[in-house]
Amino acid sequence: MGVGRALMLALAFLAVATLPAAFALLFCYDEIVDRVVCGWSEWRDRRREKRTIARLDRAVEADALTRDIDLSEFDSDDRRPLEQLAADLRRLGGQRIGGTGRSMVWHSALLQAYDDRLRLACRALGVTEHLAELEGVDQEIERVRVEGVLHAAGLALPAARAGHRQRHR
């Protein structure tokens, strides 16, 4: 009889100790089930996306397309981040457009700096440009073409204001 009483007492203590956990499970059952179901669906979606990406890679032979690209040149120390180049181009472009009343030396140095940044942005995005090879009106036309191509590639540059007359040299 003593063993049965001790067992009954142990079970009573166990029931009292687990009673808060049982109440928590009872009242939070829907939350627990929701978390498990959401976790499972997210895992399934991630798995499906990985399979889709793998299928697309096989379909377009992505390894063959990127095999000849040297990624080490993207990690070089002298390569400026594209965001910094875009900020420089916006700043220099705004000064170029609004820089009336400055000396010709200042204006030509500004254009040289602007063209240098355009060349760096073209090199970073893989766009061909011929700014260094041209002069005068041909260089201006090439500058407008390069700005348009960079804009089409997603690099927003300041446009000339409506009614703004370009300074001729």
N, C-alpha and C positions, 0 to 999 in steps of 0.2 A: 504494500500500500504506500510506503514511503517513496518508492521510485515513481509510481504513478502520479503522486502529488507533486513531486519535483518536476516531472515532465510537464504536467499541467501548468505549474507556475512558470516554467521556462517558456512555454508556448504563450501564456498570457503576457509576459514581458515582451516577447517578440511581437505579438499583435499590437501592443500599445506603442512599441518603438516604431513599427512600420505604418501605423495609422496615418501620420501626416503625409508620408509618401503615397499611400493609397488614395488619400483625399486629393493630393496634387495630381495624381494620374487621372482621377475621376473628373476633376474640374478642368484640367488642361489637356484632356485627351484630344480634342479637335485641333489644338495648336500643335501638338506633337505629331499627329498624323499629317497635318498640313506641311510642317517642316520636312518630314521624311519624303512626302510626295513631291514637294518643290525641289528638294535636293536631287531626287532620282530623275526628275524631268530635266533639270539643268545638266546633270551628268549625261543623259541621253542626247541632249542637244549638242553638247560639246563633242561627243563621240560622233554624231552625225556630221557636224561641221568638219571634223578632222578627216572623215572618210570622203566627204565632198571635195575638200582641198586636195587630198591625195589623188582622187579621180581626175580632177582638173589638171594637176601637175602631170599626170600620165598622158592626158589627152593632148596637151599643148607641148609636151616634152620640155618642161621648164628647165630641166638640168642642161639640155642641149643649148637652150637660149642663153643661159648665164654662165656657161662653161668658160667662155673666152673673156669674161669681164674680170679685170684685176681689182679686187676689193681693197688691196693695200693702199691704193692711191686715195681712197676715201678717208683713210685714217691718218694721213700725213699731217704734221704739225702746222705747216704753212697754209693749209686749206682752211678758209674761213667758213663759218656756218652760214647756211643759206639765209637764215633769219637776219643775221647781221648784214649780209650783202643787200637784202631787201630794204632794211632800215637805212643803210647808206644811200641806196639808189633813190629812196623817197626823199631823203634830206637833200641830197645833191640836185635831184630833179626839181624840187621846190625852189631851191636857190637859183637854179638855171632859169626857171620860168619867171620868177619874181625878182631876178637880180638886175633890174634896170638901174642906171645911174652909176654903175661900177666901171672900173677901167677895163680896157681890152685885155690886159695881161691877166687880170683876175678872172675875166670871163673865159679866156682860153685855158687857164689852169683848171677852172671848174669843169669845163668840157672834157679835158684830159682825164681828170679824176672820175667823172661820170662814165666816160668810155671804158676806163680800166675796170670799174665795178660791173659794167655791162658785160665785158669780156669774161670776168670771173664768174658771173651768174650764168652766162652761156656755157662755160666750161663745166660748171657744176650740174647743169641740167642737160648737157649733151646737145646743145644747139649750135649750129654753125654760124659764124659771124665773120665779117670782113671789115671791121671798123679800122684796123691799123693800116690796111692796104689802100684806103680811099681818102680823098680830100674834098673839101668844099661841099657843094650841093650833093654830090654822090655820097659823102660821109653822112650828111644829114638824113638822106633817104634811107641809108643803111641803118642809122640809129633809130629811125621811126619803125623800120621793119623789125629790128631786133626787139624793140620795146613791145611791138605787137605780138611777136612770137613768145616772148617771156610772159606777157599778159595772158596769152592763150594757155601757157603752161601753168598758170595759177599764181604768178608773181604780180601783184598789183602795184603799178607804178603811177605817179601823178600825171594826169593828162593836162595838156595845155588848156588854159581857161578859154571859154568862148569869147571871141572878140579880141583876143590877145595877139598882137602883131609881133612876129618874130623879128629880131634884130638882124639886119643883113650887114655883112662885113665887106 
